[in-house]
């Protein structure tokens, strides 16, 4: 963690993990003025949001992102709440992060770092851990200078170029570059294995369904309800990071179907993570059908749908047919419940079927199963053998 300057650490003892949240409104649509999502991210990462501050600017300040006046206001907030870190809802440049830490006297992180930390805590599979490691190494490689700022005096005092600090930075950069190369190679092997497994499913004429959606929309709960599996499901952001694939038995249809639960999407997902998770997200690209799961009880669900559509476009999955599943029907107040549990909704200029369900209570799931069975039948899938049906039942 960042070292707090002496004049602050001596006067105010800091609470480890206490964080001040900061968001800057640049006039873009869907600005989260209450910083609700950043607060959830912070809590998921194990931090305690003790104060929140939002401000407006026309453009980021080149040096401090928020300007000197607002930086002083943030500094006073950290002192008042004895916070040990400040989290920004937007991505900071390495220089802005370094300048803010000097100005505020506490550790400063951005949304990107927070998401990377959560992914690092949650990844379970070998592939997931490699993907997170690669993304974190790429992020760190742009911020090497701040890791060795304590050696700056040695570099300048030597009177010659290439002092201890500079040498350490060069050494560390080589180590990071070497680690990135090794991680890429290891990840490529794992991705090749996943591709082999996918081709085996294709040769068996399997109808592939992928669950996609904004994080915490209830994808894993729906996955469990459909296949009676025990994938980890919790009411928190990024509960699922590793893709889980199971056979899905759709009653008397007798069709071979697989369903995959994938990582949730989020606003401003770090580009490094999108690249690093290409193999995981490839399940969505190669699917025959996407179940786009939406948190019906979340007032911001239209914006969340748009974010998911953008990520799908980024990974080349816009041509995959979709079925919108509005989950958490049980969490809707009576006056907000839909008159019909099945209808259509316009999505990117096209009418897409929509179903309302509750993974928790099971309401609407029979209709969803029927819709999936119809899609599988229409795709002319090879029926399962009797032994496979018995295996799926168990």
C-alpha positions as CSV (number, residue, x, y, z in Angstrom):
1,X,0.0,0.0,0.0
2,X,1.0,3.6,-0.5
3,X,3.0,5.3,2.3
4,X,1.1,8.3,3.9
5,X,3.3,11.4,4.3
6,X,4.6,12.0,7.8
7,X,2.7,15.3,8.5
8,X,-0.6,13.5,7.9
9,X,0.2,10.1,9.4
10,X,1.4,11.7,12.7
11,X,-1.7,13.9,13.1
12,X,-4.5,11.6,11.9
13,X,-4.5,7.8,12.4
14,X,-6.0,6.2,9.3
15,X,-8.6,3.4,9.2
16,X,-7.3,0.6,6.9
17,X,-9.7,0.0,4.1
18,X,-11.8,3.2,4.7
19,X,-12.3,4.8,1.3
20,X,-13.6,8.1,-0.1
21,X,-15.4,7.6,-3.4
22,X,-15.1,10.3,-6.1
23,X,-17.0,10.7,-9.4
24,X,-16.7,13.4,-12.0
25,X,-19.6,14.3,-14.2
26,X,-18.3,15.4,-17.6
27,X,-21.8,15.7,-19.1
28,X,-21.9,12.2,-20.4
29,X,-25.2,10.2,-20.3
30,X,-26.0,7.9,-17.4
31,X,-23.6,9.5,-14.9
32,X,-23.9,7.7,-11.6
33,X,-24.2,10.7,-9.3
34,X,-24.8,8.7,-6.2
35,X,-21.8,6.4,-7.0
36,X,-23.9,3.4,-6.2
37,X,-22.0,1.0,-8.5
38,X,-18.6,2.2,-7.4
39,X,-19.7,1.7,-3.8
40,X,-20.7,-1.9,-4.5
41,X,-17.4,-2.4,-6.3
42,X,-15.5,-1.0,-3.3
43,X,-17.4,-3.3,-0.9
44,X,-16.9,-6.3,-3.1
45,X,-13.1,-5.6,-3.0
46,X,-13.2,-5.5,0.8
47,X,-13.2,-1.7,1.3
48,X,-15.5,0.4,3.4
49,X,-16.9,3.5,1.6
50,X,-17.0,6.2,4.3
51,X,-17.7,9.2,2.1
52,X,-18.8,10.1,-1.4
53,X,-18.1,13.2,-3.5
54,X,-19.4,14.1,-7.0
55,X,-18.4,17.1,-9.0
56,X,-18.8,18.5,-12.5
57,X,-16.1,19.5,-15.0
58,X,-16.0,20.1,-18.7
59,X,-12.8,18.1,-19.1
60,X,-10.3,16.3,-16.9
61,X,-7.5,18.4,-15.3
62,X,-4.3,17.2,-16.9
63,X,-2.4,17.0,-13.6
64,X,-5.0,16.2,-10.9
65,X,-8.1,15.1,-12.9
66,X,-10.3,17.2,-10.6
67,X,-8.3,20.4,-10.2
68,X,-6.5,21.8,-7.2
69,X,-9.5,23.2,-5.4
70,X,-11.5,20.0,-5.5
71,X,-8.4,18.0,-4.6
72,X,-8.1,20.0,-1.4
73,X,-11.8,19.3,-0.7
74,X,-11.1,15.5,-1.1
75,X,-8.1,15.8,1.1
76,X,-10.2,17.4,3.9
77,X,-12.8,14.6,3.5
78,X,-10.1,11.9,3.9
79,X,-8.9,13.7,7.1
80,X,-12.4,14.0,8.4
81,X,-13.2,10.3,7.9
82,X,-9.7,9.1,8.6
83,X,-9.8,7.4,5.2
84,X,-6.7,5.4,4.0
85,X,-7.6,5.5,0.2
86,X,-9.5,7.4,-2.4
87,X,-11.2,5.6,-5.3
88,X,-12.1,7.4,-8.5
89,X,-15.0,6.2,-10.7
90,X,-13.1,6.9,-13.9
91,X,-9.8,5.7,-15.2
92,X,-6.8,7.8,-14.1
93,X,-3.6,8.2,-16.0
94,X,-0.4,7.2,-14.2
95,X,0.7,10.8,-13.9
96,X,-2.7,11.9,-12.4
97,X,-2.7,9.0,-10.0
98,X,0.9,9.8,-8.8
99,X,0.1,13.6,-8.5
100,X,-3.1,12.9,-6.5
101,X,-1.3,10.6,-4.1
102,X,1.2,13.4,-3.4
103,X,-1.5,16.0,-3.0
104,X,-3.9,13.9,-0.9
105,X,-1.4,12.0,1.2
106,X,-3.2,8.6,0.8
107,X,-3.4,5.8,-1.7
108,X,-5.4,6.7,-4.9
109,X,-6.9,4.1,-7.1
110,X,-9.3,4.1,-10.1
111,X,-12.3,2.0,-11.2
112,X,-10.0,-0.1,-13.4
113,X,-7.8,-1.1,-10.5
114,X,-10.8,-1.9,-8.4
115,X,-12.2,-4.2,-11.0
116,X,-8.9,-5.9,-11.5
117,X,-8.6,-6.5,-7.7
118,X,-12.0,-8.1,-7.6
119,X,-11.2,-10.3,-10.5
120,X,-8.0,-11.4,-8.9
121,X,-9.8,-12.3,-5.7
122,X,-12.6,-14.2,-7.5
123,X,-10.8,-16.1,-10.3
124,X,-10.8,-19.9,-9.5
125,X,-9.9,-21.8,-12.7
126,X,-6.4,-22.0,-14.1
127,X,-7.6,-20.0,-17.2
128,X,-9.3,-17.4,-15.1
129,X,-6.3,-16.8,-13.0
130,X,-4.0,-16.5,-16.0
131,X,-6.4,-14.0,-17.7
132,X,-6.5,-11.8,-14.5
133,X,-2.7,-12.0,-14.1
134,X,-2.2,-10.8,-17.7
135,X,-4.6,-7.9,-17.3
136,X,-3.0,-6.8,-14.0
137,X,0.5,-7.0,-15.5
138,X,-0.6,-4.9,-18.4
139,X,-2.1,-2.3,-16.1
140,X,1.0,-2.3,-13.8
141,X,3.4,-1.9,-16.7
142,X,2.1,1.6,-17.3
143,X,2.5,2.6,-13.6
144,X,6.0,1.4,-12.9
145,X,7.4,4.8,-12.1
146,X,5.2,5.3,-9.0
147,X,6.4,2.0,-7.5
148,X,10.0,3.4,-7.3
149,X,9.3,7.0,-6.5
150,X,11.2,6.5,-3.2
151,X,14.4,6.2,-5.3
152,X,14.0,9.4,-7.2
153,X,16.3,11.3,-4.8
154,X,19.1,8.8,-5.4
155,X,18.7,9.1,-9.1
156,X,19.0,12.9,-9.0
157,X,21.7,13.1,-6.4
158,X,24.1,10.9,-8.2
159,X,24.8,13.7,-10.8
160,X,24.8,11.2,-13.6
161,X,22.2,9.5,-15.7
162,X,21.2,5.9,-14.8
163,X,21.2,6.1,-11.0
164,X,19.8,3.4,-8.8
165,X,16.1,4.4,-9.3
166,X,16.4,4.5,-13.1
167,X,18.1,1.1,-13.1
168,X,15.5,-0.4,-10.8
169,X,12.7,0.9,-13.1
170,X,14.4,-0.6,-16.1
171,X,14.9,-3.9,-14.3
172,X,11.3,-4.0,-13.1
173,X,10.0,-3.2,-16.6
174,X,12.0,-6.1,-18.1
175,X,10.6,-8.4,-15.4
176,X,7.0,-7.2,-16.1
177,X,7.5,-7.6,-19.9
178,X,8.9,-11.1,-19.4
179,X,6.0,-12.0,-17.1
180,X,3.5,-10.7,-19.7
181,X,5.2,-12.8,-22.4
182,X,5.1,-16.0,-20.3
183,X,1.5,-15.5,-19.2
184,X,0.4,-14.9,-22.8
185,X,2.1,-18.2,-23.8
186,X,0.5,-20.2,-21.0
187,X,-2.9,-18.6,-21.7
188,X,-2.6,-19.5,-25.4
189,X,-2.2,-23.2,-24.5
190,X,-5.3,-23.1,-22.3
191,X,-7.3,-21.3,-24.9
192,X,-6.2,-23.9,-27.5
193,X,-7.5,-26.6,-25.1
194,X,-10.8,-24.8,-24.7
195,X,-11.1,-24.4,-28.5
196,X,-10.6,-28.2,-28.9
197,X,-13.4,-28.8,-26.4
198,X,-15.7,-26.4,-28.2
199,X,-15.0,-28.1,-31.6
200,X,-15.9,-31.5,-30.0
201,X,-19.3,-30.0,-28.9
202,X,-19.8,-28.7,-32.4
203,X,-19.0,-32.1,-34.0
204,X,-21.7,-33.6,-31.7
205,X,-24.1,-31.1,-33.1
206,X,-24.7,-29.5,-29.7
207,X,-27.0,-26.5,-29.5
208,X,-25.0,-24.1,-27.4
209,X,-26.7,-21.5,-25.2
210,X,-24.7,-18.8,-23.3
211,X,-25.9,-16.7,-20.4
212,X,-24.8,-13.1,-20.8
213,X,-25.8,-9.9,-18.9
214,X,-24.7,-7.2,-16.6
215,X,-23.0,-8.3,-13.4
216,X,-25.4,-9.2,-10.6
217,X,-28.3,-9.7,-12.9
218,X,-28.8,-13.2,-11.5
219,X,-27.2,-15.3,-14.3
220,X,-25.7,-17.9,-12.0
221,X,-29.0,-18.2,-10.1
222,X,-30.8,-18.8,-13.4
223,X,-28.1,-21.2,-14.5
224,X,-28.6,-23.2,-11.3
225,X,-32.4,-23.2,-11.6
226,X,-32.2,-24.5,-15.2
227,X,-29.6,-27.2,-14.7
228,X,-29.9,-27.8,-10.9
229,X,-26.1,-27.2,-10.7
230,X,-24.3,-25.6,-7.8
231,X,-22.5,-22.8,-9.5
232,X,-21.5,-20.0,-7.1
233,X,-24.3,-17.4,-6.9
234,X,-24.4,-14.4,-4.6
235,X,-25.9,-11.0,-4.5
236,X,-22.7,-9.2,-5.3
237,X,-20.8,-7.9,-8.3
238,X,-18.7,-10.5,-10.3
239,X,-19.8,-13.5,-8.2
240,X,-18.9,-15.6,-11.4
241,X,-15.7,-15.2,-13.3
242,X,-15.0,-18.6,-14.7
243,X,-17.2,-20.1,-17.5
244,X,-19.2,-23.1,-16.4
245,X,-20.8,-25.4,-19.0
246,X,-23.5,-28.0,-18.3
247,X,-25.9,-30.2,-20.4
248,X,-29.4,-28.9,-20.3
249,X,-32.3,-31.4,-20.5
250,X,-35.4,-29.9,-21.9
251,X,-38.1,-32.4,-21.0
252,X,-39.5,-34.6,-23.8
253,X,-37.7,-32.7,-26.5
254,X,-34.7,-35.1,-26.2
255,X,-32.2,-32.7,-27.7
256,X,-28.6,-32.3,-26.9
257,X,-28.2,-28.8,-25.5
258,X,-25.3,-27.2,-23.5
259,X,-25.6,-24.0,-21.5
260,X,-22.7,-21.8,-20.3
261,X,-22.6,-19.3,-17.5
262,X,-20.2,-16.5,-18.3
263,X,-18.6,-13.5,-16.5
264,X,-20.9,-10.5,-16.0
265,X,-20.3,-7.3,-17.9
266,X,-20.0,-3.8,-16.4
267,X,-19.8,-0.2,-17.4
268,X,-16.3,0.8,-18.5
269,X,-14.9,-2.7,-18.2
270,X,-11.1,-2.3,-18.5
271,X,-10.0,-2.9,-22.1
272,X,-7.2,-5.2,-20.7
273,X,-9.9,-7.4,-19.2
274,X,-11.9,-7.5,-22.4
275,X,-8.8,-8.6,-24.3
276,X,-7.6,-11.0,-21.5
277,X,-11.0,-12.7,-21.2
278,X,-11.5,-13.2,-25.0
279,X,-11.4,-17.0,-24.5
280,X,-14.1,-16.8,-21.8
281,X,-16.2,-14.5,-23.8
282,X,-15.7,-16.6,-26.9
283,X,-18.4,-18.9,-25.5
284,X,-20.8,-16.0,-26.3
285,X,-19.4,-15.5,-29.8
286,X,-19.7,-19.2,-30.6
287,X,-23.2,-19.7,-29.0
288,X,-26.3,-20.6,-31.1
289,X,-28.4,-18.5,-28.7
290,X,-27.7,-15.8,-26.1
291,X,-29.8,-15.6,-23.0
292,X,-29.4,-12.0,-22.1
293,X,-30.3,-11.8,-18.4
294,X,-31.5,-8.5,-17.1
295,X,-32.2,-7.4,-13.5
296,X,-35.8,-6.3,-13.9
297,X,-35.8,-4.7,-10.4
298,X,-32.8,-2.4,-11.2
299,X,-34.0,1.1,-12.2
300,X,-30.9,1.4,-14.4
301,X,-31.6,-1.7,-16.4
302,X,-32.0,0.1,-19.8
303,X,-28.5,1.5,-19.4
304,X,-27.2,-1.9,-18.4
305,X,-28.7,-3.5,-21.4
306,X,-27.0,-1.0,-23.6
307,X,-23.6,-1.7,-21.9
308,X,-24.0,-5.4,-22.5
309,X,-24.9,-4.8,-26.2
310,X,-21.7,-2.7,-26.5
311,X,-19.5,-5.4,-25.1
312,X,-21.2,-8.0,-27.4
313,X,-20.4,-5.7,-30.3
314,X,-16.8,-5.4,-29.1
315,X,-16.3,-9.2,-29.1
316,X,-18.1,-9.8,-32.4
317,X,-21.3,-11.5,-31.0
318,X,-23.9,-9.1,-32.3
319,X,-25.2,-11.6,-34.9
320,X,-25.9,-14.3,-32.4
321,X,-29.7,-14.6,-31.8
322,X,-30.9,-13.3,-28.4
323,X,-33.6,-14.1,-25.9
324,X,-34.1,-11.4,-23.3
325,X,-34.8,-12.8,-19.8
326,X,-35.9,-10.2,-17.3
327,X,-35.0,-11.9,-14.0
328,X,-35.9,-11.1,-10.3
329,X,-39.6,-10.8,-11.0
330,X,-40.1,-11.6,-7.3
331,X,-38.3,-8.3,-6.4
332,X,-40.7,-6.1,-8.4
333,X,-43.4,-4.3,-6.4
334,X,-47.0,-5.2,-7.5
335,X,-47.5,-2.0,-9.4
336,X,-44.4,-2.6,-11.5
337,X,-45.2,-6.2,-12.4
338,X,-45.7,-6.7,-16.2
339,X,-49.2,-7.5,-17.4
340,X,-47.7,-10.2,-19.7
341,X,-44.8,-12.5,-18.8
342,X,-43.9,-12.9,-22.5
343,X,-43.7,-10.2,-25.1
344,X,-41.2,-8.6,-27.4
345,X,-38.8,-5.7,-26.9
346,X,-36.9,-3.6,-29.5
347,X,-33.2,-4.1,-29.2
348,X,-30.8,-2.4,-31.6
349,X,-33.7,-1.8,-34.1
350,X,-35.0,-5.4,-34.0
351,X,-37.8,-7.1,-32.1
352,X,-36.4,-9.6,-29.6
353,X,-38.5,-12.0,-27.6
354,X,-38.6,-11.2,-23.8
355,X,-39.6,-13.4,-20.9
356,X,-40.1,-12.4,-17.2
357,X,-38.9,-15.0,-14.7
358,X,-37.7,-15.4,-11.1
359,X,-34.8,-17.7,-10.7
360,X,-35.4,-17.6,-7.0
361,X,-39.1,-18.7,-7.0
362,X,-39.2,-20.5,-10.3
363,X,-42.0,-18.3,-11.7
364,X,-41.8,-18.1,-15.5
365,X,-39.2,-20.9,-15.8
366,X,-41.5,-23.4,-17.5
367,X,-42.2,-20.9,-20.2
368,X,-38.5,-20.2,-20.6
369,X,-37.7,-23.9,-20.9
370,X,-40.5,-24.2,-23.6
371,X,-38.9,-21.3,-25.5
372,X,-35.5,-22.9,-25.4
373,X,-36.9,-26.3,-26.5
374,X,-38.5,-24.6,-29.5
375,X,-35.3,-23.0,-30.5
376,X,-33.4,-26.3,-30.1
377,X,-35.9,-28.1,-32.2
378,X,-35.9,-25.5,-34.9
379,X,-32.1,-25.9,-35.1
380,X,-32.5,-29.5,-36.1
381,X,-30.3,-30.9,-33.4
382,X,-29.4,-34.6,-33.2
383,X,-31.4,-36.3,-30.3
384,X,-29.6,-37.6,-27.3
385,X,-29.1,-41.3,-26.9
386,X,-30.9,-43.0,-24.0
387,X,-27.7,-43.3,-22.0
388,X,-27.0,-39.5,-22.4
389,X,-30.6,-38.7,-21.3
390,X,-30.1,-40.8,-18.2
391,X,-26.7,-39.1,-17.5
392,X,-28.3,-35.7,-17.9
393,X,-31.1,-36.6,-15.4
394,X,-28.4,-37.3,-12.8
